[in-house]
Amino acid sequence: MKDKDFIEQVRARPGLFGLHGSYYPTVTFLVGFDLGRSGGMLRGFTEWLVIRKGEETSLNWIALVLEEAFPGAEIRHWGSLDKKQEQQAVDCLFSLLLEFLGEQDDA
């Protein structure tokens, strides 16, 4: 199974994987899955987000996704998100990750 297919399954049925729409647990799950795969799935994700943003930054993908989800807002930490924002951040994360993995598959 390709990483993209797995992520689509997680997005479609998060409860099956112990996720309930919160950003930090979703990030932790993805980092753990990536580490279990020797860092292959997320390799290049930060750089891809930086290029997409069009400006240099020292932020990692976890913060860059929050910037993408909430443009213009000063949200850089998941602890400041309310429930609606948590879901918005998770939706954005899955959308970006699937787009990234799709481009990797096409390359």
DSSP file with accessible surface (Angstrom, degrees, kcal/mol):
  #  RESIDUE AA STRUCTURE BP1 BP2  ACC     N-H-->O    O-->H-N    N-H-->O    O-->H-N    TCO  KAPPA ALPHA  PHI   PSI    X-CA   Y-CA   Z-CA
    1    1 A M              0   0  140      0, 0.0     2,-0.1     0, 0.0     0, 0.0   0.000 360.0 360.0 360.0 134.2    0.0    0.0    0.0
    2    2 A K     >  -     0   0  119      1,-0.1     4,-2.0     4,-0.0     3,-0.2  -0.419 360.0-116.0 -74.9 153.8    1.3    3.4   -0.9
    3    3 A D  H  > S+     0   0   28      1,-0.2     4,-2.8     2,-0.2     5,-0.2   0.895 116.1  56.0 -55.8 -41.5    1.6    6.1    1.8
    4    4 A K  H  > S+     0   0   58      1,-0.2     4,-2.3     2,-0.2    -1,-0.2   0.909 106.2  50.0 -60.3 -42.2   -1.0    8.2    0.0
    5    5 A D  H  > S+     0   0   69      2,-0.2     4,-1.7     1,-0.2    -1,-0.2   0.909 111.5  48.9 -63.4 -41.1   -3.5    5.4    0.2
    6    6 A F  H  X S+     0   0   32     -4,-2.0     4,-2.3     2,-0.2    -2,-0.2   0.936 110.8  49.4 -63.7 -45.8   -2.9    4.9    3.9
    7    7 A I  H  X S+     0   0    0     -4,-2.8     4,-2.8     1,-0.2    -2,-0.2   0.888 107.8  54.6 -63.7 -37.4   -3.2    8.6    4.6
    8    8 A E  H  X S+     0   0   83     -4,-2.3     4,-2.2    -5,-0.2    -1,-0.2   0.898 108.6  49.5 -61.6 -38.3   -6.5    8.7    2.7
    9    9 A Q  H  X S+     0   0   91     -4,-1.7     4,-2.2     2,-0.2    -2,-0.2   0.912 111.0  48.7 -66.4 -42.2   -7.8    5.8    4.9
   10   10 A V  H  < S+     0   0    0     -4,-2.3    -2,-0.2     1,-0.2    -1,-0.2   0.921 112.4  49.1 -63.3 -42.6   -6.7    7.6    8.1
   11   11 A R  H  < S+     0   0   93     -4,-2.8    -2,-0.2     1,-0.2    -1,-0.2   0.901 113.4  46.3 -63.8 -40.6   -8.4   10.8    6.8
   12   12 A A  H  < S+     0   0   77     -4,-2.2    -1,-0.2     1,-0.2    -2,-0.2   0.839 130.1  20.2 -72.2 -33.9  -11.6    8.9    6.0
   13   13 A R    >X  +     0   0  159     -4,-2.2     3,-1.0    -5,-0.1     4,-0.5  -0.502  67.4 159.5-136.9  65.1  -11.8    7.0    9.3
   14   14 A P  G >4>S+     0   0   45      0, 0.0     5,-2.4     0, 0.0     3,-1.6   0.854  72.7  62.5 -60.1 -35.3   -9.7    8.7   11.9
   15   15 A G  G >45S+     0   0   45      1,-0.3     3,-1.6     3,-0.2     5,-0.1   0.829  93.7  63.5 -60.6 -30.7  -11.5    7.1   14.8
   16   16 A L  G <45S+     0   0  116     -3,-1.0    -1,-0.3     1,-0.3    -6,-0.1   0.777 107.3  43.7 -62.9 -23.6  -10.3    3.7   13.6
   17   17 A F  G <<5S-     0   0   55     -3,-1.6    -1,-0.3    -4,-0.5    -2,-0.2   0.189 125.5 -99.8-107.3  12.9   -6.7    4.9   14.2
   18   18 A G  T < 5S+     0   0   51     -3,-1.6     2,-0.3     1,-0.3    -3,-0.2   0.674  81.3 132.2  79.9  17.6   -7.5    6.5   17.6
   19   19 A L      < -     0   0    7     -5,-2.4    -1,-0.3    -6,-0.1    -2,-0.2  -0.819  33.6-178.0-105.9 145.8   -7.8   10.0   16.3
   20   20 A H        -     0   0  142     -2,-0.3    -1,-0.1     2,-0.1    67,-0.1  -0.091  63.3 -77.2-136.4  34.5  -10.6   12.4   17.1
   21   21 A G  S    S+     0   0    8      1,-0.3     2,-0.4    65,-0.1    69,-0.3   0.604  86.5 132.2  86.5  11.3  -10.0   15.6   15.1
   22   22 A S     >  -     0   0   40      1,-0.1     4,-1.5    67,-0.1    -1,-0.3  -0.796  53.0-139.2 -99.3 142.8   -7.3   17.2   17.3
   23   23 A Y  H  > S+     0   0    0     -2,-0.4     4,-2.8     2,-0.2     5,-0.2   0.942  94.8  50.2 -67.1 -52.5   -4.1   18.5   15.7
   24   24 A Y  H  > S+     0   0  114      1,-0.2     4,-3.0     2,-0.2     5,-0.2   0.930 111.8  46.7 -59.9 -47.6   -1.4   17.4   18.1
   25   25 A P  H  > S+     0   0   57      0, 0.0     4,-2.5     0, 0.0    -1,-0.2   0.897 113.4  50.6 -61.5 -34.4   -2.5   13.7   18.3
   26   26 A T  H  X S+     0   0    2     -4,-1.5     4,-2.5     2,-0.2    -2,-0.2   0.936 111.9  46.8 -67.0 -44.1   -2.8   13.6   14.5
   27   27 A V  H  X S+     0   0    4     -4,-2.8     4,-2.8     2,-0.2     5,-0.2   0.935 112.7  50.1 -60.4 -46.3    0.7   15.1   14.1
   28   28 A T  H  X S+     0   0   66     -4,-3.0     4,-2.5    -5,-0.2    -2,-0.2   0.911 110.3  50.2 -60.9 -42.4    2.0   12.6   16.7
   29   29 A F  H  X S+     0   0   53     -4,-2.5     4,-2.7    -5,-0.2    -1,-0.2   0.934 112.5  46.6 -59.9 -47.3    0.4    9.7   14.8
   30   30 A L  H  X S+     0   0    0     -4,-2.5     4,-2.7     2,-0.2    -2,-0.2   0.897 112.0  49.9 -66.4 -39.7    1.9   10.8   11.5
   31   31 A V  H  X S+     0   0   47     -4,-2.8     4,-2.8     2,-0.2    -1,-0.2   0.931 112.5  48.3 -63.9 -43.2    5.4   11.4   13.0
   32   32 A G  H  X S+     0   0   39     -4,-2.5     4,-2.3    -5,-0.2    -2,-0.2   0.921 112.2  48.1 -62.6 -44.1    5.2    7.9   14.5
   33   33 A F  H  X S+     0   0   46     -4,-2.7     4,-1.0     2,-0.2    -2,-0.2   0.931 112.4  49.9 -61.4 -43.4    4.1    6.3   11.3
   34   34 A D  H ><>S+     0   0   18     -4,-2.7     5,-3.0     1,-0.2     3,-0.7   0.922 110.2  49.3 -62.3 -44.2    6.8    8.1    9.4
   35   35 A L  H ><5S+     0   0  123     -4,-2.8     3,-1.8     1,-0.3    -1,-0.2   0.891 107.1  55.9 -63.0 -38.0    9.5    7.0   11.9
   36   36 A G  H 3<5S+     0   0   69     -4,-2.3    -1,-0.3     1,-0.3    -2,-0.2   0.754 107.6  49.8 -64.6 -21.7    8.2    3.4   11.6
   37   37 A R  T X<5S-     0   0  118     -4,-1.0     3,-1.0    -3,-0.7    -1,-0.3   0.067 125.7-103.1-102.2  19.8    8.8    3.8    7.9
   38   38 A S  T < 5S-     0   0  105     -3,-1.8    -3,-0.2     1,-0.2    -2,-0.1   0.803  70.8 -62.9  63.6  31.3   12.3    5.1    8.4
   39   39 A G  T 3 <S+     0   0   17     -5,-3.0     4,-0.4    -6,-0.1    -1,-0.2   0.665 102.5 125.9  75.2  19.5   11.4    8.7    7.7
   40   40 A G    <   +     0   0   26     -3,-1.0     3,-0.2    -6,-0.5    -2,-0.1   0.858  62.6  54.4 -81.0 -34.5   10.3    8.1    4.1
   41   41 A M  S    S+     0   0    0     -7,-0.2    -1,-0.1     1,-0.2    -7,-0.0   0.923 116.0  34.3 -71.2 -43.1    6.8    9.5    4.0
   42   42 A L  S >  S+     0   0   14    -12,-0.1     3,-2.4   -11,-0.1     4,-0.5   0.462  83.2 127.4 -93.7   0.1    7.5   13.0    5.4
   43   43 A R  T 3  S+     0   0  162     -4,-0.4    -3,-0.0     1,-0.3    -4,-0.0  -0.382  85.0   8.4 -60.9 120.4   11.0   13.4    3.8
   44   44 A G  T 3> S+     0   0   28     -2,-0.2     4,-2.5     4,-0.0    -1,-0.3   0.351  94.0 116.1  91.7  -5.0   10.9   16.7    2.0
   45   45 A F  H <> S+     0   0    0     -3,-2.4     4,-2.4     2,-0.2     5,-0.2   0.928  77.2  47.8 -64.9 -44.5    7.5   17.8    3.3
   46   46 A T  H  > S+     0   0   34     -4,-0.5     4,-2.4     1,-0.2    -1,-0.2   0.948 113.8  47.5 -60.5 -46.9    8.9   20.8    5.2
   47   47 A E  H  > S+     0   0  115      1,-0.2     4,-2.5     2,-0.2     5,-0.2   0.895 110.4  52.5 -62.6 -39.7   10.9   21.9    2.1
   48   48 A W  H  X S+     0   0   38     -4,-2.5     4,-2.4     1,-0.2    -1,-0.2   0.916 110.3  48.0 -62.0 -42.5    7.8   21.4   -0.1
   49   49 A L  H  X S+     0   0    6     -4,-2.4     4,-2.3     2,-0.2    -2,-0.2   0.884 110.2  52.1 -66.3 -37.9    5.8   23.6    2.2
   50   50 A V  H  X>S+     0   0   31     -4,-2.4     4,-1.9     2,-0.2     5,-0.9   0.937 111.5  46.3 -63.7 -45.6    8.5   26.3    2.2
   51   51 A I  H  <5S+     0   0  135     -4,-2.5    -2,-0.2     1,-0.2    -1,-0.2   0.925 112.2  51.2 -62.3 -42.5    8.6   26.4   -1.6
   52   52 A R  H  <5S+     0   0  101     -4,-2.4    -1,-0.2     1,-0.2    -2,-0.2   0.890 109.3  50.7 -61.1 -39.1    4.8   26.5   -1.7
   53   53 A K  H  <5S-     0   0   69     -4,-2.3    -1,-0.2    -5,-0.1    -2,-0.2   0.823 101.7-139.7 -69.5 -33.5    4.9   29.4    0.7
   54   54 A G  T  <5 +     0   0   65     -4,-1.9     2,-0.3     1,-0.2    -3,-0.2   0.667  67.8  81.7  83.8  15.5    7.4   31.3   -1.4
   55   55 A E  S   <S-     0   0  120     -5,-0.9    -1,-0.2     2,-0.0    -2,-0.1  -0.994  81.8-101.2-150.0 150.2    9.5   32.6    1.4
   56   56 A E        +     0   0  185     -2,-0.3     2,-0.3    -3,-0.1    -5,-0.0  -0.393  45.6 161.9 -71.7 146.5   12.3   31.3    3.6
   57   57 A T        -     0   0   48      2,-0.1    -7,-0.1    -2,-0.1     7,-0.0  -0.978  42.5-140.9-157.5 156.7   11.5   30.2    7.1
   58   58 A S        +     0   0  124     -2,-0.3     2,-0.1     2,-0.0    -2,-0.0   0.353  67.3 117.0-101.2   3.9   13.0   28.1    9.9
   59   59 A L        -     0   0   42      1,-0.1     2,-0.1     2,-0.1    -2,-0.1  -0.367  61.3-129.3 -71.2 150.7    9.6   26.6   10.9
   60   60 A N     >  -     0   0   79     -2,-0.1     4,-2.5     1,-0.1     3,-0.5  -0.366  34.8 -90.7 -90.7 178.7    9.0   22.9   10.5
   61   61 A W  H  > S+     0   0   23      1,-0.2     4,-2.4     2,-0.2     5,-0.2   0.817 121.9  63.0 -63.3 -29.8    6.0   21.4    8.8
   62   62 A I  H  > S+     0   0   26      1,-0.2     4,-1.1     2,-0.2    -1,-0.2   0.933 112.6  35.0 -62.3 -44.4    4.0   21.2   11.9
   63   63 A A  H  > S+     0   0   10     -3,-0.5     4,-2.2     2,-0.2    -2,-0.2   0.856 114.0  58.3 -76.8 -36.0    4.0   25.0   12.2
   64   64 A L  H  X S+     0   0    6     -4,-2.5     4,-2.1     1,-0.2    -2,-0.2   0.874 103.0  53.6 -63.2 -36.5    3.9   25.6    8.5
   65   65 A V  H  X S+     0   0    0     -4,-2.4     4,-2.7     2,-0.2    -1,-0.2   0.920 107.7  51.1 -63.5 -40.7    0.6   23.7    8.2
   66   66 A L  H  X S+     0   0    0     -4,-1.1     4,-2.1     1,-0.2    -2,-0.2   0.906 108.8  51.2 -63.5 -39.5   -0.9   25.9   10.9
   67   67 A E  H  < S+     0   0   27     -4,-2.2    -1,-0.2     1,-0.2    -2,-0.2   0.891 112.2  47.0 -63.1 -38.1    0.2   29.0    9.0
   68   68 A E  H  < S+     0   0   76     -4,-2.1    -2,-0.2     1,-0.2    -1,-0.2   0.895 112.9  48.6 -69.3 -38.9   -1.4   27.6    5.9
   69   69 A A  H  < S+     0   0    7     -4,-2.7    -2,-0.2     1,-0.3    -1,-0.2   0.830 124.5  29.5 -70.9 -31.0   -4.6   26.7    7.8
   70   70 A F  S >< S-     0   0   16     -4,-2.1     3,-1.8    -5,-0.2     5,-0.3  -0.609  82.5-163.6-130.7  70.0   -4.9   30.2    9.4
   71   71 A P  T 3  S+     0   0  109      0, 0.0     3,-0.1     0, 0.0    -3,-0.1  -0.294  76.6  10.0 -59.8 134.6   -3.3   32.7    7.0
   72   72 A G  T 3  S+     0   0   86      1,-0.3     2,-0.2    -5,-0.1    -5,-0.1   0.247 102.4 115.2  83.2 -13.8   -2.5   36.0    8.7
   73   73 A A  S <  S-     0   0   43     -3,-1.8    -1,-0.3    -6,-0.2     2,-0.2  -0.513  71.3-127.6 -85.6 158.8   -3.2   34.7   12.2
   74   74 A E        +     0   0  156     -2,-0.2     2,-0.8    -3,-0.1     3,-0.1  -0.231  61.7 134.2 -98.0  43.3   -0.5   34.4   14.8
   75   75 A I        +     0   0   22     -5,-0.3    -5,-0.2    -2,-0.2    -2,-0.1  -0.844   7.2 143.1 -97.0 111.0   -1.2   30.7   15.5
   76   76 A R        +     0   0  121     -2,-0.8     2,-0.4     1,-0.2    -1,-0.1   0.282  59.3  59.8-126.8   4.6    2.0   28.7   15.6
   77   77 A H  S >  S-     0   0  102     -3,-0.1     3,-1.5     1,-0.1    -1,-0.2  -0.997  70.2-140.0-139.0 135.0    1.2   26.3   18.4
   78   78 A W  G >  S+     0   0   66     -2,-0.4     3,-1.6     1,-0.3   -55,-0.1   0.716  94.4  76.3 -66.6 -19.7   -1.6   23.8   18.6
   79   79 A G  G 3  S+     0   0   58      1,-0.3    -1,-0.3   -55,-0.0     0, 0.0   0.698  90.6  56.1 -66.5 -16.5   -2.3   24.5   22.3
   80   80 A S  G <  S+     0   0   74     -3,-1.5     2,-0.3     2,-0.0    -1,-0.3   0.346  85.0 107.6 -97.9   8.4   -4.0   27.8   21.3
   81   81 A L    <   -     0   0   16     -3,-1.6     2,-0.1    -4,-0.1   -58,-0.0  -0.658  58.6-143.7 -90.3 139.6   -6.6   26.2   19.0
   82   82 A D     >  -     0   0   90     -2,-0.3     4,-2.7     1,-0.1     5,-0.2  -0.367  40.5 -90.3 -86.7 177.0  -10.3   25.8   19.9
   83   83 A K  H  > S+     0   0  162      1,-0.2     4,-2.0     2,-0.2     5,-0.2   0.894 127.5  47.9 -58.9 -43.1  -12.2   22.6   18.7
   84   84 A K  H  > S+     0   0  168      1,-0.2     4,-2.1     2,-0.2    -1,-0.2   0.914 113.8  47.6 -65.0 -42.3  -13.3   24.1   15.4
   85   85 A Q  H  > S+     0   0   51      2,-0.2     4,-2.8     1,-0.2    -2,-0.2   0.867 107.0  57.8 -65.9 -37.1   -9.8   25.4   14.7
   86   86 A E  H  X S+     0   0   35     -4,-2.7     4,-2.4     2,-0.2    -1,-0.2   0.946 109.0  44.8 -56.6 -48.6   -8.4   21.9   15.6
   87   87 A Q  H  X S+     0   0   82     -4,-2.0     4,-2.8     1,-0.2    -2,-0.2   0.902 112.1  52.2 -64.9 -39.2  -10.6   20.3   12.9
   88   88 A Q  H  X S+     0   0   85     -4,-2.1     4,-2.3     2,-0.2    -1,-0.2   0.914 110.7  48.2 -62.3 -41.2   -9.7   23.0   10.4
   89   89 A A  H  X S+     0   0    0     -4,-2.8     4,-2.7     2,-0.2    -2,-0.2   0.913 112.1  48.7 -66.4 -41.2   -5.9   22.4   11.1
   90   90 A V  H  X S+     0   0    5     -4,-2.4     4,-2.6   -69,-0.3     5,-0.2   0.927 111.2  49.9 -65.4 -43.8   -6.4   18.6   10.7
   91   91 A D  H  X S+     0   0   70     -4,-2.8     4,-2.4     1,-0.2    -2,-0.2   0.921 112.7  47.4 -60.1 -43.5   -8.3   19.0    7.5
   92   92 A C  H  X S+     0   0   23     -4,-2.3     4,-2.9     2,-0.2     5,-0.3   0.918 110.1  53.3 -64.1 -42.9   -5.6   21.3    6.1
   93   93 A L  H  X S+     0   0    0     -4,-2.7     4,-2.8     1,-0.2     5,-0.2   0.945 111.3  44.8 -58.1 -49.6   -2.8   18.9    7.2
   94   94 A F  H  X S+     0   0    5     -4,-2.6     4,-2.7     1,-0.2     5,-0.2   0.912 113.3  50.9 -64.3 -40.9   -4.4   16.0    5.4
   95   95 A S  H  X S+     0   0   53     -4,-2.4     4,-2.1    -5,-0.2    -2,-0.2   0.939 114.5  43.1 -61.2 -47.5   -5.1   18.1    2.3
   96   96 A L  H  X S+     0   0    4     -4,-2.9     4,-2.7     2,-0.2    -2,-0.2   0.920 114.7  49.4 -65.1 -44.5   -1.5   19.3    2.2
   97   97 A L  H  X S+     0   0    0     -4,-2.8     4,-2.9    -5,-0.3     5,-0.2   0.922 111.9  48.2 -63.9 -41.4    0.0   15.9    2.9
   98   98 A L  H  X S+     0   0   18     -4,-2.7     4,-2.4    -5,-0.2    -1,-0.2   0.893 111.7  49.9 -66.9 -37.5   -2.1   14.2    0.3
   99   99 A E  H  X S+     0   0   81     -4,-2.1     4,-2.2    -5,-0.2    -2,-0.2   0.936 112.5  48.0 -63.8 -44.5   -1.1   16.8   -2.3
  100  100 A F  H  X S+     0   0   10     -4,-2.7     4,-2.0     1,-0.2    -2,-0.2   0.942 113.6  46.0 -60.1 -48.6    2.5   16.4   -1.4
  101  101 A L  H  X S+     0   0    3     -4,-2.9     4,-2.3     1,-0.2    -1,-0.2   0.868 110.1  55.1 -66.5 -34.0    2.3   12.6   -1.6
  102  102 A G  H  X S+     0   0    9     -4,-2.4     4,-1.9    -5,-0.2    -1,-0.2   0.906 107.9  48.5 -63.5 -41.5    0.4   12.8   -4.9
  103  103 A E  H  X S+     0   0   94     -4,-2.2     4,-1.3     2,-0.2    -2,-0.2   0.874 110.2  52.1 -67.3 -35.6    3.2   14.9   -6.4
  104  104 A Q  H  < S+     0   0   80     -4,-2.0     3,-0.2     1,-0.2    -2,-0.2   0.909 109.3  49.6 -64.6 -41.4    5.8   12.4   -5.1
  105  105 A D  H  < S+     0   0   70     -4,-2.3    -1,-0.2     1,-0.2    -2,-0.2   0.849 110.6  50.6 -64.7 -35.8    3.9    9.6   -6.8
  106  106 A D  H  <        0   0  142     -4,-1.9    -1,-0.2    -5,-0.2    -2,-0.2   0.751 360.0 360.0 -72.7 -24.9    3.7   11.6  -10.1
  107  107 A A     <        0   0  118     -4,-1.3    -3,-0.0    -3,-0.2    -4,-0.0  -0.222 360.0 360.0 -73.4 360.0    7.4   12.3  -10.1
